[in-house]
Amino acid sequence: MSFAPDNALVWGEIPVLDLERGMAFYSAVFGYDLKSEDAGPNPVAYLPYTQPGVSGHLYPGKPAAPGTGPTMHLAVPDTLEAAADRCWKAGGTVKSEPIAIPFGRFQYVEDPDGNSIGLFEPTKD
């Protein structure tokens, strides 16, 4: 059987030790307007998206050890260079130089809790 959905990833969860600090970091780097919501067993902050679409949320939890967990790639509002600078200023760590791929560029960073995040800048038409 071969399964090819529109989006293989349907939801992502990013664990952060302090939800307010995590919200401040992701807002600073990506320009998100995040709000804490009680949507289940614990508060979460939903990452913005337009339906239909793929997104995720931040939640209070224990991140994997740096360099061992999955990587979420998130679109940047401008350039990789600008987003990497905001990441560094907001307490994150830039882990690589920009990497070109056929449909854009990405760069590995870690948030203040050590979560691996890919900054993604699509190719401009």
N, C-alpha and C positions, 0 to 999 in steps of 0.2 A: 504494500500500500504506500502511495506517495501522497503526502499531505502538504499543501502549499497555501496557507492562509494569506490574507492581505497583509497581515502583520504577525510574525511569529511571536514577538514580544507583545503581550497584552497589558501588562502592568508591572511596575517596578517599585520596590520598597527600599528606601535608604535609611538605615538605622543611624541615629545620632544620639550621643550621650545627653545632650541638653537641647530640647526642641527649640527653645527661643534662640539659642546661639546658632543652631543649624539653619533656622529660618532667616536669621540676619545674614549668614554667609551666602546662602543661595539667592537671596534678594540682592545682595551687593554684587555678586558675580554675574547673574543672569537678568537682573532687573525685574524679578518676579514680585508680585504683590501677594505674599503668603499670609494666611491666617490660620491659627490653630482651631481645629474643629474636633468635637467629641463625636466620632463616627464609628464607634465600636468599643472594643475592650480598652482602648487607650486613645489619647488625643493624637491627631495627625495633622499635617499641613500638606494639602494637595498641590502638586505641581500643575501649572496651568496648561490647558489644551483646548482645542476646538473639536467638537464631535463631528463626524466620527474621528477618533484619534487614539493614540497610545499615550499614556502618562504614568503617573505614580505618585508616591507621597513620601514625606519624611515622617518618621515615627520614633518615639523614645525606645531605644534598644541598644544592644551591644554590637558595634561594628566588628567585622572580621579583622584579624591582625593585618596591618598595612602590607600590601603586596600579595594578599592571599584571597581576597574576596572577588566577586564579579565586578565588572566595570559598566557603569551606566553612561551612555553617551548622550549629552544634552546639547541642543542647538543654542548657539550664542546669538545675541541680538545684533552684533556688529562683526568685529574681527577676532581671530584667535589671540592676536597680540594684546588687544584691549582687554579681553576677558581674562587672559593669563595675568595681566597686571592687576586687575581687580581681585582675582583669586589670591594673589600674593598679599595684597594690601588687606584683605579680609581674613587673613590667617591661614590660608591654604598653602600647599606646596606644589610648585610646578615640577613635574617629573620627566618631561621630555621636550624636545623641540617639536615644532609643527611637522606633521606627517601628511604628505599629499597622497590622495587616493583619487580614482577617476571621477567621483562625484563630489569632491570637496577636500577639506583638510581637517585633521583633528589633532588634539594635543592631550596627553595624559597629565592629570593633576590629582592631588588628594585634598579632600576637604579637611577641616581641622580635626576630625575624628579618625582620619586615615582611610576613608572610603575612596576607592579609585573612581574617578570621574573623567570621562572624555569630553573635552570641549569640542564641539563640532561646528564648522563653518561650511555650509554647502557652496558648491560652485555657483557663481552668479551667471545668469543667462546672458 
